[in-house]
Amino acid sequence: MNVTIERIEIIAFGKLKNVSVTAQSGINILSAPNESGKSTLASFIKFVFYGYVGGRMQSLTDNEKRLYTPWDAEISEGSIYITADGEKYTVSRRCLASGKESVEVVKRNSGKAVFVGEIPGEVFFGVSEDVFARTLFFRQLTLPQTKDEILAERLRNIAISASEQVGTKKAVTELNKAKNEIKSRMGNGLMPKAESERDALEEAITASVDSGREMTRLNGEIKKRRALIDEAEKKLEALTVERKNIEKYEAEKKLAAIDKLALEERDAREYYNEAASQLKSRDENGEFRALYAKNTEYVAECRECETLSSALEEAEAERDALSESCPLDSATAKQARKLLASSKKTANILFIVAAVLAVVGIITALASKSTTGLGIVIAVLGVILCVAGAVVISKPSGLAKQQGMTVSELQKHSENQPVVAKQIHDVEIRIKSLTEDFEESRTHCSLLKRELDAGINKYIDVSGVDYADMLERILALSTESGERLAVWRTKKELLDTATEGVDVESLRAEAEGATKPERDRATVDRELSFYSKQSEQLSELNRRDELTVATLEAKFGDPATLIGKRDSLNEMISELAVKHKAYETAIAYIEESADYMKSMVAPRIAERADEYFTAATGGKYDSLDIDTKLSMSFGEDIKRSCEYLSAGTRDSAYLSLRLALADMLFGGCGVPMLLDDAFVRIDDNRLRMILGAIGTAAKKHQIFIFTHSTREADALGDVGIAYNEIAFSKEQR
């Protein structure tokens, strides 16, 4: 694409800090003394588009990062604003001395980052850093050695690889090296090694196929259990939330009960205080209140006494009712039960034996066919036993008559007597306890009454006055106060019991956010226990099976993994085989291909280079020619080698060839070209001519000329070529 640099902004690069340079299309000249930063600016342009190169070089001149990282900042950074095929971009790069680097290309009209992860120079120029440096980035054209080198060899290498030092011989050497790394004649290399590894994997796959099936089955079981475990965990999570809400709701109910009791206790206390305030006394020592409390206690004790009396009467009535329900005493009931049991048993035996004898007697009589004899004796004996059974079974009737009841009543009362006796015994124990409590309460009531009488007589003038009304009034007020006091005490006891060991504020915090649960605690706890045990059991089964799978994998390896490795090795072997064949083909035909390229490329380069060389020499030398061996010569009738030219003229020819090569490499697109002190060996007259050739190139490419003098600007002025003079400007930071 056609690329033009609009502005260069350097934050920190080498000796340059916070400077900017504004450029235009065509020729841009920066004239500044040596050591002013011209070469640094040229290197900065390459740095932004490609980054640092030579980072592992020990020589300072070869290691750009060491050379251009500022000493005091250890950060190289800046931006270049460009136009590429009509779109405007900002290319920024930042590199720390530690090596961490970031680059960003932003489309200026949208502010959006583009070409993320790509090298900007390759995006905009379409070539690598190596080709850029050898075609568009011209350093001084003086030769690196004291004597002139063979220009034809340099041009030959440039035409093939855009490098002045890389030739076909070296390429063949590198291809052979690469081919032998894949597979050498001795059977070494990557491909034989991969084939050996593949064969070993085939054996491992065969050995592990059975274990693979078992691992597949176990992994399937593990997967199913994991799904069940996940489901159980989800249910446990929901149940835990539900259980927590139940606790909150219970806390809320408990708190509501406490609040209700606290309110009732306060109301009862206020109600009691209201009643107590109706009693007045001129006794400033408060003895009347003691009498009032004693009267309240007396009323309460009287009620307790009445309650005990009623309970005692009820217990005695219950005892009498029980006694009436069973008229038999313990001995008689025991005798009746024994008589009933023995008589029934004995009578049954006699009846059975009598029946047997009767049957035997009849059978015997029929058998002997006689009206007298053994059969009749046996039958008579059976009748006697039957009569004896009737006598025995009638014995309980006599005892029943003695007690004035029927046999069935005798049997019923004799069976119920132990239960009734136990009930009577329990009632008598209760009667005894109630009697003791009643006597104690009655005694206490008498004592309290005497104390009250003494107290009232002490504080009320009874001389000739009946104090019954006053006492009745005091007792009425005391009764009411006592009732309210009892209620208050009851409420207070309930409140104290409810709040004993309870932190009400913590309970209130716990109850916050509670909602009425849909289910009870026991149901939720059962489900929690169920799913917890299920999860533990399934997890234990998975741990056991996972251990088995791990053991199988450690012993045999995962078949799928082994197959994947084998397939990868097969692919790699196939790729290596293709590469090995490609290297062989490349080595076999590189000479032929090189000659073909030379025969095709050299005439095109020569045609374009001849145009530049003719302009650079003012037509003195034309018909620049490059043969198939890439030897450079000039002249129409007689071709002479460029080795006969002077150093300055050879530099002109060399530059012409580079300009022609740039035209070819970039497909006719305009790109920036950097010339850093490129004309030091060219005299003033020749400089004007070569700048004329550059003026032609500037119609397509943006040209930057960095020079330490005004000679180039003066020469451009002499030949009437327009240029833009640029300079370093300080940025406000």
Secondary structure by P-SEA (a helix, b strand, c coil): cbbbbcbbbbcccccccbbbbbbbccbbbbbbcccccaaaaaaaaaaaaccccccccccccccccccccccccccccbbbbbbcccbbbbbbbbbccccbbbbbbbccccccccccccccccccccccaaaaaaccccccccccccccccaaaaaaaaaccccccccaaaaaaaaaaaaaaacccccccaaaaaaaaaaaaaaaaaacaaaaaaaaaaaaaaaaaaaaaaaaaaaaaaaaaaaaaaaaaaaaaaaaaaaaaaaaaaaaaaaaaaaaaccccccccaaaaaaaaaaaaaaaaaaaaaaaaaaaaaaaaaaaaaaaaccccaaaaaaaaaaaaaaaaaaaaaaaaaaaaaaaaaaaaaaacccccaaaaaaaaaaaaaaaaaaaaaaaaaaaaaacccaaaaaaaaaaaaaaaaaaaaaaaaaaaaaaaaaaaaaaaaaaaaaaaaaaaaccccccccaaaaaaaaaaaaaaaaaaaaaaaaaaaaaaaaacccaaaaaaaaacccccccccaaaaaaaaaaaaaaaaaaaaaaaaaaaaaaaaaaacccaaaaaaaaaaaaaaaaaaaaaaaaaaaaaacaaaaaaaaaaaaaaaaaaaaaaaaaaaacccccccccccccbbbbbcccccccccccaaaaaaaaaaaaaaaaaaaaccbbbbbbbccccccccaaaaaaaaaaaaaaaaccbbbbbbccaaaaaaaaaabbbbbbbbbbbbcc
